[in-house]
Amino acid sequence: MGAGALRRRALLLTGVAGLASAGCTPQTAPLQGGWVGTHPERGHRLRGEMPQADGPLRKAGVLIVGAGIAGLACARALTQRGVDDIALLDLEDQAGGNSRGHRLAGSPCPLGAHYLPLPGAEAREVSQLLAELGLSRQLLGRTEWDERHLCHSPQERLFIDGEWHEGLLPPPESPTAREQYRRFSALVTQAQRELGFAMPSRHGRWTPGHAALDAQTFATWLDANALSDTRLRWYLDYCCRDDFGAGAATVSAWAGLHYFASRH
Ligand SMILES: Cc1cc2nc3c(=O)[nH]c(=O)nc-3n(C[C@H](O)[C@H](O)[C@H](O)COP(=O)(O)OP(=O)(O)OC[C@H]3O[C@@H](n4cnc5c(N)ncnc54)[C@H](O)[C@@H]3O)c2cc1C
C-alpha cells in the first residue's frame, strides 16, 4: 500500500513539475513551527566568559552536572544509598537530556531516544528500574513484561529505491554484498565470544583487545575487514549516529561493535 501511494505521489509530483515548466508556479504554504529540543545558545555560553551566578549560593555534598539518563541514574543510585544532599544541574529547563519526551498536537512523542532493548540477566539495575516503574513483575520466578509497552521487532522499514523494505537493513544488492553482511554478522559473534560485550558496559571485561578496538574508528576497522559495501556501510553509519550521535568515522570500533555485540 505504501509503495502504491508513493508511486501515485511521484506521478503527482511529475504533474506539478510539468505545470511549473509551463509557467504556473505551485503555491506552497509556509511551514509553521520551529525547532524543539536543546538550546545551542546555552551550551555556547560556556565558550565565552563564564556568566556570574545571580541566585543565592547553595552548597551540596554531591554535584551532578547534566540531568540526562546518566545524571538521573546517578542521582537515583545515590538516593537509594541514603545520600540526599545532591544538586542535579542541567543547561535546559527540563531534565531527561536526549531521552526527553515532548508533545506534538497533544500527543506524547520522543525527542531522541525512545526505545529500550529488554534487559538481559546481567543488566540488573535496568531490570530493577523497570520493575520500579511498574513495567514488569515477577511471576513464578520469571520476569513478565507489561505487554502495553512492548514493541516487537522488526517493526521498522526502509524506503529505498522507490520501494518499502521490511526491517532496517537495506537489502543486499549482490551475492558479494550478501557475503559482506554475513561476514559482518560473523565478526560480531566472534567479538562477542572472544572478547565479550555487555550492557551496561561496566559489566563486561576490559582487555587489551577492547583497548585496541577503542584506539581506532569503526570506519577504520570496517575498512581493515574489507567491509566496504555501500548499503552495509550506510546502515552501520546510521546505527552509530542513532546510538552515539556521531558517525562510523568518528566513534571507536569498540563502540560500533558494542552496539551489536552487547545485545546478542
Ligand atoms: C537520535 C538518537 C536516538 C537515540 N535513540 C535511542 C533509543 O531509542 N534507545 C536507547 O537506548 N538509546 C538511544 N540513543 C542513545 C541515548 O539517547 C543516549 O545514550 C543517552 O540518552 C545518553 O544519556 P546521557 O545522560 O549520557 O546524555 P544526555 O542525554 O545527552 O544528557 C546530558 C545532559 O547534560 C546537560 N548538559 C550538557 N552540558 C551541560 C553543562 N555544561 N551544564 C549543565 N548541563 C549540561 C544536557 O542539557 C543534557 O540534559 C539515541 C541517541 C540519539 C542521538
The ligand as a MOL file (V3000), in Angstrom:
LIG
                    3D

  0  0  0     0  0            999 V3000
M  V30 BEGIN CTAB
M  V30 COUNTS 53 58 0 0 0
M  V30 BEGIN ATOM
M  V30 1 C 18.8030 10.4720 17.7670 0
M  V30 2 C 19.1690 9.4950 18.8700 0
M  V30 3 C 18.2730 8.4680 19.1510 0
M  V30 4 C 18.5810 7.5560 20.1680 0
M  V30 5 N 17.6950 6.5530 20.4240 0
M  V30 6 C 17.9380 5.6930 21.4440 0
M  V30 7 C 16.9750 4.7250 21.7950 0
M  V30 8 O 15.9070 4.6450 21.2090 0
M  V30 9 N 17.2740 3.8860 22.8310 0
M  V30 10 C 18.4450 3.9820 23.5430 0
M  V30 11 O 18.6440 3.1900 24.4740 0
M  V30 12 N 19.3610 4.9170 23.2310 0
M  V30 13 C 19.1310 5.7750 22.2230 0
M  V30 14 N 20.0460 6.7460 21.9260 0
M  V30 15 C 21.2050 6.8910 22.8040 0
M  V30 16 C 20.7570 7.6040 24.1090 0
M  V30 17 O 19.9380 8.7070 23.8060 0
M  V30 18 C 21.9610 8.1410 24.8680 0
M  V30 19 O 22.9170 7.1140 25.0400 0
M  V30 20 C 21.5520 8.6390 26.2510 0
M  V30 21 O 20.3720 9.4030 26.2290 0
M  V30 22 C 22.6940 9.4700 26.7930 0
M  V30 23 O 22.3440 9.8900 28.0920 0
M  V30 24 P 23.3070 10.8530 28.8830 0
M  V30 25 O 22.6550 11.1760 30.1880 0
M  V30 26 O 24.6770 10.2620 28.9290 0
M  V30 27 O 23.4590 12.1480 27.9670 0
M  V30 28 P 22.3560 13.2300 27.5140 0
M  V30 29 O 21.0140 12.6290 27.3750 0
M  V30 30 O 22.9510 13.9290 26.3450 0
M  V30 31 O 22.2810 14.2140 28.7440 0
M  V30 32 C 23.2730 15.1610 29.0170 0
M  V30 33 C 22.5920 16.2820 29.7730 0
M  V30 34 O 23.6020 17.1770 30.2240 0
M  V30 35 C 23.1700 18.5060 30.0060 0
M  V30 36 N 24.3800 19.3220 29.9260 0
M  V30 37 C 25.3330 19.2770 28.9820 0
M  V30 38 N 26.3120 20.1570 29.2840 0
M  V30 39 C 25.9540 20.7400 30.4540 0
M  V30 40 C 26.5490 21.7350 31.2760 0
M  V30 41 N 27.7230 22.2870 30.9560 0
M  V30 42 N 25.9030 22.1190 32.3920 0
M  V30 43 C 24.7150 21.5630 32.7300 0
M  V30 44 N 24.1070 20.6170 31.9990 0
M  V30 45 C 24.7220 20.2070 30.8670 0
M  V30 46 C 22.3560 18.4330 28.7390 0
M  V30 47 O 21.4310 19.5110 28.6610 0
M  V30 48 C 21.6340 17.0900 28.9180 0
M  V30 49 O 20.3840 17.2100 29.5670 0
M  V30 50 C 19.7900 7.6680 20.9080 0
M  V30 51 C 20.6820 8.7060 20.6080 0
M  V30 52 C 20.3970 9.5920 19.5920 0
M  V30 53 C 21.3800 10.6960 19.2920 0
M  V30 END ATOM
M  V30 BEGIN BOND
M  V30 1 1 1 2
M  V30 2 1 2 3
M  V30 3 2 2 52
M  V30 4 2 3 4
M  V30 5 1 4 5
M  V30 6 1 4 50
M  V30 7 2 5 6
M  V30 8 1 6 7
M  V30 9 1 6 13
M  V30 10 2 7 8
M  V30 11 1 7 9
M  V30 12 1 9 10
M  V30 13 2 10 11
M  V30 14 1 10 12
M  V30 15 2 12 13
M  V30 16 1 13 14
M  V30 17 1 14 15
M  V30 18 1 14 50
M  V30 19 1 15 16
M  V30 20 1 16 17
M  V30 21 1 16 18
M  V30 22 1 18 19
M  V30 23 1 18 20
M  V30 24 1 20 21
M  V30 25 1 20 22
M  V30 26 1 22 23
M  V30 27 1 23 24
M  V30 28 2 24 25
M  V30 29 1 24 26
M  V30 30 1 24 27
M  V30 31 1 27 28
M  V30 32 2 28 29
M  V30 33 1 28 30
M  V30 34 1 28 31
M  V30 35 1 31 32
M  V30 36 1 32 33
M  V30 37 1 33 34
M  V30 38 1 33 48
M  V30 39 1 34 35
M  V30 40 1 35 36
M  V30 41 1 35 46
M  V30 42 1 36 37
M  V30 43 1 36 45
M  V30 44 2 37 38
M  V30 45 1 38 39
M  V30 46 1 39 40
M  V30 47 2 39 45
M  V30 48 1 40 41
M  V30 49 2 40 42
M  V30 50 1 42 43
M  V30 51 2 43 44
M  V30 52 1 44 45
M  V30 53 1 46 47
M  V30 54 1 46 48
M  V30 55 1 48 49
M  V30 56 2 50 51
M  V30 57 1 51 52
M  V30 58 1 52 53
M  V30 END BOND
M  V30 END CTAB
M  END
